[in-house]
Amino acid sequence: MFHFIADLHLSPRTPGALGRFSFLLLRLARERSCGAPRALYILGDFFDAWIGDDDDDPFVETVAARLKKASLAGVDLFFLSGNRDFLLGEAFSRRAGWALLPDVHLLSANGWQLILTHGDALCTNDTAYQRFREETRAVKWREDFLRQPLSARREIAARMRKDSAREKNDKAEYLTDVSAATTEDLIRAHGYATLIHGHTHRPARHDHFIDGIHVERWVLADWSETAGEVLSWDGETLARQILS
């Protein structure tokens, strides 16, 4: 059984989301102990902000410890980064016991293929954001940012969160959703496989007809303090499960 989640935006300010996620890990570990293989794919924005693997906030270590416990119990954990946690690297991944994946990952199993991505790279109508995304993914920007003291990085992250919230409210809806043309190009480039992504906070199942081929696109839900959602794949079908 494969499970997919995204956009938990975990932080010390979201104890409800962390509690719900911890319950999910315990459930998967219990099912694994009964002999059922379990894999969890986290498709970005797991954390509300990530200032570097050297973050010494106790909250970070709490999350890492819970992930590691599930990993040691036999749950296969995978992570690909989002726009909030793209700086997350190998050091934290070792503490968490998960495997890092590239932002676009083709999952193949049982003759099926699923395209996994966070989704922000598909929002190409928002040219200003794409310029910012390209700038912050550059090696020099990353090195310059991570060279600063933790206190400075925390201030920068807090300011960026506020700016992001304000800009999102001011933007037209089509700018904060995926571009149909970019999305279909991605699907075409990966053999018309089913696409799963997050980022937009608009959970839905979309039908695309690309070059005469029907393809599904599943958008994962964002989590809140009162509810979360898991998309599960049993090898043949996808189904949503609400964690209230």
C-alpha positions in Angstrom: 0.0 0.0 0.0 1.3 3.4 -1.0 0.2 6.6 0.8 0.7 10.2 -0.4 0.5 13.4 1.6 1.6 17.0 1.1 1.3 20.5 2.6 1.2 19.7 6.3 3.1 22.9 7.0 4.3 21.6 10.3 5.6 24.0 12.9 5.4 24.6 16.7 2.2 26.5 15.9 0.5 23.4 14.5 0.3 20.8 17.3 -2.9 19.4 15.8 -1.3 18.6 12.5 1.7 17.1 14.1 -0.6 14.9 16.3 -2.5 13.7 13.4 0.6 12.9 11.4 2.1 11.1 14.4 -1.1 9.0 14.6 -0.7 8.2 10.9 2.9 7.0 11.4 1.8 4.8 14.3 -1.0 3.3 12.2 1.3 2.5 9.4 3.9 1.0 11.7 1.2 -1.2 13.3 0.0 -2.4 9.9 3.6 -3.1 8.9 4.1 -5.2 12.0 1.2 -7.4 10.8 3.1 -8.1 7.6 1.6 -5.5 5.3 4.1 -3.5 3.3 3.6 0.3 3.8 5.2 3.2 2.0 4.6 6.9 2.7 5.5 9.6 0.2 5.6 13.2 1.4 5.3 15.6 -1.5 6.7 18.8 -0.1 5.8 21.6 2.3 6.0 19.1 5.1 7.4 21.9 7.2 6.0 25.4 7.1 9.6 26.7 6.7 13.0 25.1 6.6 16.1 27.2 7.5 18.7 24.4 7.3 19.5 20.9 8.5 21.4 22.5 11.4 18.2 24.0 12.9 18.4 23.2 16.7 14.7 23.8 17.4 13.4 21.0 19.7 10.4 20.7 17.4 12.6 19.6 14.5 14.1 16.9 16.6 10.7 15.7 17.8 9.5 15.3 14.2 12.8 13.6 13.2 12.5 11.1 16.1 8.9 10.2 15.2 9.8 9.6 11.6 12.8 7.5 12.5 10.7 5.3 14.8 8.3 4.6 12.0 11.2 3.9 9.6 12.8 1.5 12.1 9.4 -0.3 12.3 9.6 -1.0 8.6 7.6 1.8 7.1 9.3 3.0 3.9 9.5 6.8 4.0 10.1 9.1 1.0 10.3 12.9 0.8 10.5 15.4 -2.1 10.8 19.0 -1.3 8.3 21.9 -1.7 8.6 25.6 -1.9 8.7 25.9 1.9 11.3 23.2 2.6 13.5 23.0 -0.5 16.6 23.5 1.7 16.0 20.2 3.5 19.0 17.9 2.9 20.8 14.7 3.6 21.7 15.5 7.3 18.1 15.7 8.4 17.1 12.8 6.1 19.5 10.5 7.9 18.0 11.6 11.3 14.5 11.0 9.9 15.1 7.7 8.2 13.6 8.7 4.9 14.9 8.8 1.3 15.1 12.0 -0.6 13.6 12.1 -4.0 13.9 14.6 -6.9 11.0 17.0 -7.2 9.7 15.0 -10.2 9.8 11.3 -9.4 8.3 8.5 -11.5 7.0 5.7 -9.2 6.7 2.4 -11.0 5.1 -0.6 -9.3 2.9 -3.6 -10.3 2.9 -2.4 -13.9 1.6 1.1 -13.0 3.3 4.4 -13.1 2.6 7.6 -11.0 4.3 11.0 -11.5 5.0 12.6 -8.1 5.9 16.3 -7.8 5.2 19.1 -5.3 3.5 21.2 -7.9 4.9 24.7 -7.6 7.0 24.3 -10.8 3.8 23.7 -12.7 2.4 27.2 -11.8 4.2 28.8 -14.8 1.5 31.5 -15.3 3.0 33.2 -12.2 6.2 34.4 -13.9 7.3 36.4 -10.9 7.2 33.4 -8.6 9.1 31.2 -11.2 11.8 33.9 -11.3 12.0 33.8 -7.5 12.0 30.0 -7.5 14.9 29.9 -10.0 16.9 32.4 -7.9 16.4 30.5 -4.6 17.3 27.1 -6.1 20.7 28.5 -7.3 23.7 27.1 -5.4 25.1 30.5 -4.5 21.8 31.6 -3.0 21.6 28.5 -0.9 25.2 28.8 0.2 24.8 32.5 1.1 21.6 31.8 3.1 22.9 28.8 5.0 26.1 30.7 5.9 24.0 33.1 8.0 23.4 32.6 11.7 20.3 30.6 12.7 18.7 33.7 14.3 19.0 35.6 11.0 17.6 32.7 9.0 14.6 32.5 11.3 13.9 36.2 10.8 14.2 35.8 7.0 11.9 32.8 7.0 9.3 34.6 9.1 9.4 37.6 6.8 9.1 35.4 3.7 6.1 33.5 5.2 4.3 36.9 5.7 5.2 38.1 2.3 4.0 34.8 0.7 0.6 35.0 2.5 0.1 38.6 1.5 1.0 38.0 -2.1 -1.2 34.9 -2.4 -4.2 36.9 -1.3 -3.4 39.6 -3.9 -2.9 37.2 -6.8 -5.5 36.2 -9.3 -6.6 32.6 -8.9 -5.2 31.4 -12.2 -1.7 32.5 -11.1 -1.8 30.3 -8.0 -3.0 27.2 -9.9 -1.1 24.9 -12.3 -0.7 25.8 -15.9 -2.7 23.4 -18.1 0.0 23.4 -20.8 2.9 22.9 -18.5 1.1 20.1 -16.6 0.2 18.3 -19.8 3.8 18.7 -21.1 5.0 17.0 -17.9 2.5 14.2 -18.2 3.4 13.7 -21.9 7.1 13.6 -21.0 6.5 10.8 -18.5 4.5 8.5 -20.7 1.0 9.7 -19.8 1.2 8.4 -16.3 -1.2 9.5 -13.5 0.0 12.7 -11.9 -0.1 13.4 -8.1 0.9 16.7 -6.7 0.1 19.2 -3.9 1.0 22.9 -3.5 -2.2 24.5 -4.7 -4.4 23.5 -1.7 -7.2 22.7 -4.1 -7.8 18.9 -3.6 -9.5 17.4 -6.6 -9.3 14.7 -9.3 -8.9 16.1 -12.8 -9.3 14.3 -16.1 -6.9 15.3 -18.9 -7.2 14.2 -22.5 -3.7 14.5 -23.9 -3.0 13.4 -27.5 -6.2 11.4 -27.3 -5.1 9.6 -24.1 -7.1 9.9 -20.8 -4.9 10.8 -17.8 -5.9 11.4 -14.2 -4.4 14.2 -12.1 -4.9 14.1 -8.3 -4.3 17.2 -6.2 -3.5 16.5 -2.6 -5.2 18.4 0.2 -3.4 20.7 2.6 -3.6 19.8 6.3 -5.0 22.0 9.1 -5.3 21.9 12.8 -8.5 20.0 12.6 -8.2 17.7 9.5 -5.7 16.0 7.2 -6.0 13.8 4.2 -4.1 10.8 2.8 -4.3 9.6 -0.8 -3.8 5.8 -0.9 -3.0 3.5 -3.7 -3.5 -0.2 -3.4 -1.8 -1.1 -6.7 -4.9 -0.6 -8.8 -7.0 2.4 -7.5 -6.5 5.7 -5.7 -8.7 6.7 -2.8 -8.8 9.6 -0.3 -9.0 9.1 3.4 -9.8 12.0 5.8 -7.9 12.1 9.1 -10.1 14.1 11.4 
